[in-house]
Amino acid sequence: MESLTDFFKLLSDDTRLRILVLLYHKKLCVCQLQGIMGESQPKISKHLAKLRDLGIVQDERQEQFIYYYLNIKDKLFESILKSVVDNIEAYEVLKRDIENLNDAEVFLKLCKR
């Protein structure tokens, strides 16, 4: 029961929910998330650390970047997140984030400068 309440606590924060929805679609680094979401690097890193600590997100290093991706093993958690993604049209901020996801490679190139 505790893991379920912890999961809902994660979802109750706008930034963490936005990160989860983006990572549902694609593996991303902090600077890509920062560009897509228009949030500060420290804010995104703080929320990624919390998601990683709870095992919902994992990371892997590729060259100088650390990429984050979903690691949801619980079928209920996966189903809840999929329901949010499937109904994204109802949520303007999430919809805009997904539209900005197409620019993820542009944001990565900016980070390399």
C-alpha positions in Angstrom: 0.0 0.0 0.0 2.9 2.4 0.8 4.3 2.1 -2.7 0.9 3.1 -4.1 0.6 6.2 -2.0 4.2 7.1 -2.8 3.4 6.8 -6.5 0.4 9.1 -6.2 2.5 11.6 -4.2 5.0 11.6 -7.2 2.1 12.3 -9.6 0.8 15.1 -7.4 3.7 17.4 -8.4 3.4 19.1 -11.8 7.1 19.0 -12.6 7.4 15.3 -11.8 4.2 14.4 -13.8 5.5 16.4 -16.8 8.9 14.6 -16.6 7.2 11.2 -16.4 5.0 11.9 -19.4 8.0 13.0 -21.4 10.1 10.0 -20.4 7.2 7.8 -21.4 7.9 8.9 -24.9 11.7 9.1 -25.0 14.9 8.8 -23.1 16.1 12.4 -22.3 18.9 14.2 -20.6 18.5 17.1 -18.2 19.2 19.8 -20.7 16.6 18.4 -23.1 14.0 18.3 -20.3 15.0 21.9 -19.4 14.5 23.1 -22.9 11.3 21.3 -23.5 9.7 22.3 -20.2 11.2 25.7 -19.8 12.3 24.9 -16.2 15.6 25.4 -14.5 18.3 22.7 -14.4 18.4 22.5 -10.6 14.6 22.1 -10.4 14.6 19.3 -13.0 17.6 17.6 -11.4 15.9 17.6 -8.0 12.8 16.0 -9.3 14.7 13.4 -11.3 16.7 12.5 -8.2 13.4 11.8 -6.3 12.0 9.7 -9.2 15.3 7.8 -9.4 15.5 7.3 -5.7 12.0 5.6 -5.8 13.1 3.4 -8.7 10.6 4.9 -11.2 13.4 6.4 -13.4 16.8 5.1 -14.2 19.8 6.8 -15.8 22.6 5.9 -18.1 25.7 7.8 -19.2 26.4 8.4 -22.8 29.5 10.5 -23.4 29.2 13.6 -21.3 25.4 13.3 -20.8 23.2 11.3 -18.4 20.0 10.1 -20.0 16.9 9.3 -18.0 14.3 6.7 -18.8 11.3 5.1 -17.2 11.7 2.0 -15.1 8.1 1.2 -14.1 7.8 -2.4 -13.1 4.3 -2.2 -11.5 1.6 -2.7 -14.1 -0.9 -0.5 -12.2 1.6 2.4 -12.2 2.3 1.9 -15.9 -1.5 1.8 -16.6 -2.1 5.0 -14.7 0.7 6.8 -16.6 -0.5 5.4 -19.9 -4.0 6.7 -19.2 -2.6 10.2 -18.6 -0.7 10.0 -21.9 -3.7 8.6 -23.8 -5.7 11.6 -22.6 -3.0 14.2 -23.1 -5.3 16.4 -25.3 -7.1 17.4 -22.0 -4.0 18.9 -20.5 -2.5 21.9 -22.2 0.9 21.9 -20.5 1.5 18.2 -21.2 0.3 18.6 -24.7 2.8 21.5 -25.2 5.6 19.5 -23.7 5.0 16.7 -26.2 4.9 19.2 -29.1 8.3 20.5 -27.8 9.6 17.0 -27.6 10.2 17.2 -31.4 12.9 19.8 -30.6 14.7 17.5 -28.1 17.7 17.1 -30.4 17.9 20.9 -30.9 18.1 21.3 -27.1 20.8 18.7 -26.9 22.9 20.5 -29.6 22.6 23.7 -27.6 23.9 21.9 -24.5 27.0 20.8 -26.4 28.1 24.3 -27.1 
